[in-house]
Amino acid sequence: MIWRNSVFCPRIRNVPHRYQSGYHPMAPLGSRILTDPARVFEHNMWDHMQWSKEEEAAARKIVEENSVVRVLLKEQVKYESEANKYWDTFYKIHKNKFFKNRNWLLREFPEILPSDKKTEEKAKELSWDHGKTNAANCFSRKHRPTMPEENYYKKSFGLSDGQSKAESDLFNPDSEEHRRGPPRTELFPGSKATFRILEVGCGAGNSVFPILNTLQNVPESFLYCCDFASGAVELVKSHSSYRAAQCCAFVHDVCDDGSPYPFPDGTLDVVLLVFVLSSIHPDRMQAVVNRLSELLKPGGVLLFRDYGRYDKTQLRFKRGHCLSDNFYVRGDGTRAYFFTKGEVHDLFCKAGLDEKQNLVDRRLQVNRKKQVKMHRVWVQGKFQKPLHLTQKSSKLVFSLLSHS
């Protein structure tokens, strides 16, 4: 691993090829390296921790023991069919007080910003960006084609409140407007934007509002966010920082392949999937990733971060909470899966995306008061949709252009 060779060099100014697969970027993921074990309790978190064979074996043994007793099938069916109810209850109880705002997002994922130098300079001035962002570390969008929304308007989309009759006619295949093709007007929320982001599983907005804060001076950008817990979406919409002119929050179950999005396929520059996929049943993950891949425009990027195998959360589960291998249910009915780097690679590459980054982020979390050490493990990846059009997309574009 390249990052092992540089792990003890925390003051590297320029980290080339940030998005390179397997490369562990120093500055974005932290540079607090524990070189003297005697100093372990001087800070709350240490970065880039290497596990010994003994530590990994101990973690594996704990997982084997807490996986012996499985949840009854009848109960598993209930957790799957009523998943949205458990998360709704969660947000009714905790509101927006449970999770902290993810002010680290831009440091980890500078691709959230359009590749505009003025935007990058402005972002550095914002309070939540405490790290230096090198423009060369972002995926280049100079060669990313801007595909017209019209070329992808094939599906029918549910109408939101306030949509006009003209918009309604567009979705009706028998209408005159539909036969003439989509007009060059506001067809869907954010259709005038040139840079579009979707956050899947937005919860109470702990990613939404740091992103909106960053994009407030980027009027050509638009943020979509969805969650299948209606209570969570209401928390986002009722927040004082919510701006309907630049954000569209909606209820959506990503496991329901037939449920439409309020925008056409192939129009997103970024899909943000952070600590969401782990809550979905493993048998349904591939279909979810496949669908999200379709939403990206050529050159668009899917940004992923989630629980890794043997994270402290997995080791804390007691017997009787295991649903299947590395998949557990919490006491409140919500679920969590713990990924390996190889599993993440397979999921996204099978969806037709190119792997640009896929790494295991190991950290040591410390409770200085109780003198307790806990290993945190996350998997982070960046996967890009190929720039070339698929055969299906090419046929669709050609067909629409020939009738325009």
C-alpha positions in Angstrom: 0.0 0.0 0.0 1.4 3.4 -1.0 0.1 5.1 2.1 2.0 2.8 4.4 5.2 4.3 3.1 4.1 7.8 3.8 2.1 7.3 7.0 4.8 8.7 9.2 5.2 11.9 7.1 2.2 14.0 8.3 3.5 17.3 6.9 3.4 16.5 3.2 2.1 19.6 1.5 1.1 18.2 -1.9 -0.6 14.8 -2.1 -0.8 13.9 -5.8 -3.6 11.7 -7.2 -5.9 12.1 -4.3 -8.5 9.9 -6.0 -6.2 7.1 -6.9 -7.6 3.7 -6.0 -6.1 2.4 -2.7 -4.2 5.6 -2.1 -4.7 6.9 1.5 -4.6 10.7 1.4 -2.7 12.1 4.3 -4.2 15.5 4.9 -7.9 14.9 4.2 -8.1 11.8 6.4 -6.0 13.4 9.2 -2.4 13.6 10.0 -2.4 12.8 13.7 -0.1 9.8 13.8 0.7 7.9 17.0 4.4 7.3 17.0 4.8 6.9 20.8 2.3 4.5 22.5 3.0 6.3 25.8 1.2 9.4 24.4 -2.0 7.5 23.3 -4.2 9.4 25.8 -3.0 12.9 24.8 -5.7 13.1 22.0 -9.2 11.8 21.3 -8.4 10.3 17.9 -5.3 8.9 16.1 -5.2 8.4 12.4 -4.0 5.7 10.0 -3.7 3.0 12.7 -2.1 -0.3 11.8 -3.6 -3.4 13.4 -1.3 -6.2 14.6 -2.2 -9.8 13.7 -3.2 -10.3 17.3 -5.6 -7.4 17.3 -7.3 -8.6 14.1 -7.5 -12.1 15.4 -9.2 -10.9 18.6 -11.7 -8.8 16.6 -12.5 -11.8 14.4 -13.1 -14.0 17.4 -15.5 -11.4 18.9 -17.5 -11.3 15.7 -17.6 -15.1 15.5 -19.0 -15.2 19.0 -21.6 -12.5 18.6 -22.8 -14.1 15.4 -23.5 -17.5 16.8 -27.1 -16.8 17.7 -29.2 -15.4 14.8 -32.4 -13.4 15.0 -35.4 -15.5 14.2 -36.6 -15.3 10.6 -40.0 -14.0 11.6 -38.3 -11.1 13.3 -36.0 -10.5 10.4 -38.9 -10.1 8.1 -40.4 -7.5 10.4 -37.2 -5.5 10.5 -37.1 -5.5 6.7 -40.7 -4.7 6.0 -41.0 -2.0 8.7 -37.5 -0.4 8.3 -38.9 3.0 7.6 -41.0 2.9 10.8 -38.0 2.2 12.9 -36.1 5.2 11.4 -39.2 7.4 11.7 -39.4 6.5 15.4 -35.7 7.2 15.7 -36.1 10.8 14.4 -39.2 11.5 16.4 -37.2 10.7 19.5 -33.9 12.3 18.7 -34.9 15.0 16.2 -31.7 16.6 14.9 -29.8 16.2 18.1 -28.3 12.7 17.7 -25.7 13.2 14.9 -23.2 16.0 14.6 -23.0 18.0 11.4 -20.5 16.5 9.0 -18.3 19.4 8.6 -15.5 17.1 7.4 -17.3 16.4 4.1 -15.5 18.9 1.9 -12.1 17.8 3.2 -12.9 14.2 2.4 -14.9 14.8 -0.8 -13.9 18.0 -2.5 -15.8 16.7 -5.5 -18.9 18.1 -3.8 -17.8 21.5 -5.2 -17.9 22.4 -8.9 -14.4 22.6 -10.3 -14.3 26.4 -10.3 -11.4 28.2 -8.8 -13.5 31.1 -7.5 -15.7 28.5 -5.7 -12.7 26.8 -4.3 -11.3 30.0 -3.0 -14.6 30.9 -1.4 -14.9 27.5 0.2 -11.6 28.0 2.0 -13.0 31.1 3.7 -16.0 29.2 5.1 -15.8 28.2 8.7 -16.4 24.5 8.3 -13.5 24.0 5.8 -10.4 23.7 8.1 -8.3 21.8 5.6 -6.5 23.0 2.5 -8.1 21.7 -0.7 -5.8 21.3 -3.7 -7.7 21.8 -7.0 -5.7 19.0 -8.5 -7.2 16.6 -6.0 -10.7 17.0 -7.3 -12.0 15.0 -10.2 -11.6 17.1 -13.3 -14.9 18.2 -14.7 -13.4 20.2 -17.5 -13.9 17.3 -19.9 -17.2 16.2 -18.4 -19.9 16.7 -21.0 -22.9 18.7 -20.0 -25.7 16.5 -21.1 -29.0 18.2 -21.8 -31.7 17.2 -19.3 -34.0 16.7 -22.2 -32.0 13.7 -23.5 -32.7 11.8 -20.4 -36.4 12.7 -19.9 -37.7 9.2 -20.6 -39.3 8.2 -17.3 -42.4 9.6 -15.8 -41.8 11.5 -12.5 -44.1 12.2 -9.6 -45.4 15.7 -9.5 -44.4 17.8 -6.5 -46.5 20.5 -4.9 -46.7 23.6 -7.0 -45.9 22.0 -10.4 -47.7 23.7 -13.2 -50.1 22.1 -15.7 -47.4 22.5 -18.4 -45.1 20.3 -16.3 -48.0 17.8 -15.8 -48.5 17.7 -19.5 -44.9 16.9 -20.1 -45.2 13.7 -18.0 -48.4 12.6 -20.0 -47.3 10.7 -23.1 -50.6 11.5 -24.8 -50.3 15.3 -24.4 -49.3 17.7 -27.2 -46.4 19.0 -25.1 -45.0 15.5 -24.7 -45.3 14.8 -28.5 -43.5 18.0 -29.3 -40.7 17.1 -26.9 -39.7 18.9 -23.6 -39.8 22.7 -23.7 -36.6 24.6 -22.7 -38.2 25.8 -19.4 -38.2 24.8 -15.8 -39.2 21.1 -16.1 -38.2 19.8 -12.7 -36.6 21.2 -9.5 -33.1 22.2 -10.2 -33.4 21.9 -14.0 -31.7 25.2 -14.6 -28.7 24.2 -12.5 -25.4 23.2 -14.1 -24.1 21.2 -11.1 -26.4 18.8 -9.2 -25.8 16.8 -6.1 -28.0 14.1 -4.5 -27.6 13.0 -0.9 -29.2 9.6 -0.3 -30.4 9.0 3.3 -30.2 12.6 4.3 -31.6 12.0 7.8 -32.1 15.3 9.7 -29.7 17.2 7.4 -26.3 16.7 9.1 -24.8 16.7 5.6 -27.4 18.9 3.8 -26.7 22.1 5.7 -22.9 22.0 5.6 -23.2 21.5 1.9 -25.8 24.2 1.4 -23.6 26.5 3.4 -20.7 25.8 1.0 -22.9 26.2 -2.1 -24.7 29.4 -1.0 -22.5 31.5 -3.3 -22.7 28.9 -6.2 -26.1 29.8 -7.6 -25.7 27.4 -10.5 -25.6 24.4 -8.2 -28.6 22.4 -6.8 -28.8 19.9 -3.9 -31.3 17.1 -3.8 -31.7 15.1 -0.6 -34.0 12.2 0.3 -34.8 9.8 3.1 -37.4 7.1 3.4 -38.3 8.3 6.9 -40.8 11.1 6.4 -40.1 12.5 9.8 -36.5 13.1 8.8 -37.4 14.9 5.6 -39.8 17.2 7.6 -36.9 18.0 9.9 -34.8 19.1 6.9 -37.6 21.2 5.4 -38.5 22.9 8.6 -34.8 23.9 9.3 -34.1 27.6 9.2 -31.3 27.1 6.7 -33.4 25.2 4.2 -33.6 27.0 0.9 -36.1 25.6 -1.6 -34.5 27.7 -4.4 -31.3 25.6 -4.1 -32.5 22.4 -2.4 -35.2 19.8 -2.8 -35.9 17.4 0.0 -38.2 14.5 -0.7 -39.3 11.1 0.8 -37.9 8.2 -1.2 -37.1 4.6 -0.6 -34.0 3.7 -2.6 -34.9 0.0 -2.4 -38.1 0.7 -4.3 -36.9 0.5 -7.9 -40.3 1.7 -9.2 -40.3 4.9 -7.2 -39.5 7.9 -9.4 -37.0 10.6 -8.6 -38.0 14.3 -9.1 -35.3 14.6 -11.8 -34.4 12.5 -14.9 -31.7 9.9 -15.1 -28.2 11.0 -16.2 -28.4 14.5 -14.7 -26.4 14.3 -11.5 -22.8 15.3 -11.0 -22.5 13.8 -7.6 -24.3 11.2 -5.5 -23.4 11.1 -1.8 -23.9 7.8 -0.1 -22.6 8.2 3.5 -23.5 5.7 6.2 -26.6 4.7 4.3 -25.9 1.5 2.4 -25.0 -0.3 5.6 -28.7 0.0 6.8 -30.0 -1.9 3.8 -30.3 -5.6 3.6 -27.2 -7.1 1.8 -29.4 -8.8 -0.8 -30.8 -5.5 -2.0 -27.6 -3.4 -2.0 -26.6 -4.2 -5.6 -29.9 -3.1 -7.0 -29.7 0.1 -5.1 -26.2 0.9 -6.4 -27.2 0.0 -9.9 -30.1 2.5 -9.8 -28.0 5.3 -8.3 -25.5 4.7 -11.1 -28.2 5.4 -13.7 -28.8 8.9 -12.1 -25.2 10.0 -12.7 -24.3 11.9 -15.9 -21.2 10.5 -17.8 -18.2 11.6 -15.7 -20.3 11.9 -12.6 -19.0 10.5 -9.3 -20.5 8.5 -6.4 -18.9 9.3 -3.1 -19.2 6.5 -0.5 -18.3 6.2 3.2 -19.6 3.6 5.6 -18.8 1.1 8.4 -15.8 -1.2 7.9 -15.3 -4.8 9.1 -14.5 -5.1 12.8 -15.4 -1.5 13.6 -16.0 -1.0 17.3 -19.7 -0.8 16.6 -19.7 -4.3 15.2 -17.7 -5.6 18.2 -20.1 -4.1 20.7 -23.1 -6.1 19.5 -24.3 -8.8 21.9 -25.4 -12.3 21.0 -28.9 -12.4 19.5 -28.6 -9.2 17.4 -27.0 -10.8 14.3 -29.3 -11.1 11.3 -26.7 -12.6 8.9 -23.0 -12.5 8.4 -21.8 -9.0 9.4 -25.3 -7.7 9.5 -26.9 -6.7 12.8 -30.0 -5.1 14.3 -29.7 -2.5 17.0 -32.0 -2.3 20.0 -34.2 0.4 18.3 -34.8 -1.8 15.2 -32.4 0.0 12.9 -29.7 -2.2 11.2 -26.0 -2.0 10.2 -23.8 -3.9 7.9 -19.9 -3.9 8.1 -18.1 -3.8 4.7 -14.8 -5.0 3.4 -12.9 -3.1 0.8 -13.4 -6.0 -1.7 -17.2 -6.0 -1.2 -17.3 -2.2 -1.8 -15.3 -2.7 -5.0 -17.6 -5.4 -6.3 -20.8 -3.5 -5.6 -19.9 -0.3 -7.5 -17.9 -1.8 -10.3 -20.7 -4.3 -11.1 -22.9 -1.2 -11.5 -20.6 0.0 -14.3 -18.6 2.6 -12.3 -14.9 3.0 -12.4 -13.1 2.8 -9.1 -11.1 6.0 -8.4 -10.5 5.5 -4.7 -11.3 2.6 -2.3 -9.6 2.5 1.0 -9.9 1.3 4.6 -9.7 4.2 7.1 -8.5 2.8 10.5 -8.4 5.1 13.5 -8.0 4.8 17.2 -10.6 6.6 19.3 -9.7 7.3 22.9 -11.8 8.0 26.0 -9.2 9.9 28.0 -11.4 10.1 31.1 -12.0 6.3 31.2 -8.6 5.4 29.7 -10.3 3.3 27.1 -9.1 2.7 23.5 -11.5 1.8 20.7 -10.7 0.9 17.0 -12.8 2.7 14.4 -12.9 1.2 10.9 -14.5 2.9 7.9 -14.4 2.2 4.2 -14.3 5.2 1.8 -14.6 5.1 -2.0 -15.0 7.3 -5.0 -16.5 5.7 -8.1 -16.9 7.5 -11.5 -19.3 6.9 -14.3 -17.4 6.4 -17.5 -17.3 9.4 -19.8 -18.4 7.4 -22.9 -22.1 6.9 -23.4 -23.6 3.5 -23.1 -25.2 2.0 -26.1 -28.6 2.4 -24.6 -28.0 6.1 -23.8 -26.5 6.7 -27.2 -29.7 5.4 -28.9 -31.9 7.5 -26.6 -29.9 10.7 -27.3 -29.9 10.0 -31.1 -33.6 9.3 -31.1 -34.5 12.5 -29.2 -32.1 14.7 -31.3 -33.5 13.3 -34.5 -37.0 14.4 -33.5 -36.1 17.8 -32.2 
